[in-house]
């Protein structure tokens, strides 16, 4: 990979980087824009990741509400997972291993003694192919595809994965994730790790933003942020967002911030791919932009960018802790080692499905 930078935001719709080396392979990395009026979304096939999402604020000013970088080099060096589809199994796996049918599978230890987001590469640090791309029209969309090989990151079996981003009417962004096990039983739990700041990616912290999360239970964790195995009620704890609360109202009680898995009350395992309202967030003072998050997963990791420290992002803006939040719909963390958690294993020929929908609204009263 050359040392030159690759600016690919601002007014550029598509950037081609040819002859680059990523994970030892010659690559072609592009950025793709979906556009629907004054609603614009950009993604790259490096990690099938979100790069930007722009919509007008309460004064009609375009605002980019997704954190990210101005260069491919920065994404290659990204250790915070800015915007990708994460897998084969998102979140943490204790001791980077699990046992299946009597066989112990050893995974990449890429966060202490544990594994996170699929390992050193996962799905976020590989090049996806573009199966279809319709950049404008009533419902512009792009389909990314990746073939994960047997043994990648230590996981068994080959997996065919797609991630489809679609712009819908009334400022809605849809993400559908599918994964088909081709030859072996394997665990799958995908998510998107986009960092959101409804005040704008360069507007500072999100502590005054208000959040509501539709979950009466959460998973307590140990000092490595791995579930203890218990399921606890949120009521009477700093994790209670059943009513709108400012993100920063009790964050001092959960230092260094929220990195918490919430179990959705409305989830019904019998209704596959049924979207439920997971969370609502709104920016009161800066933009008037609100966002509803829908998910088909049994729960969601709510994270407040606790470990984003002195990271130079778009336009040279320096991101700091609590500069954004993530809403990561996924299966229970460490479910591969917790048989009493909902299973994340799929059989050969079976298709895993996970859908996300982001619905944006703008109000002058915020």
Order of alpha helices (4+ residues) and beta strands (2+ residues): beta-beta-beta-beta-beta-alpha-beta-beta-beta-beta-beta-beta-beta-beta-beta-beta-beta-beta-beta-beta-beta-beta-beta-beta-beta-beta-beta-beta-beta-beta
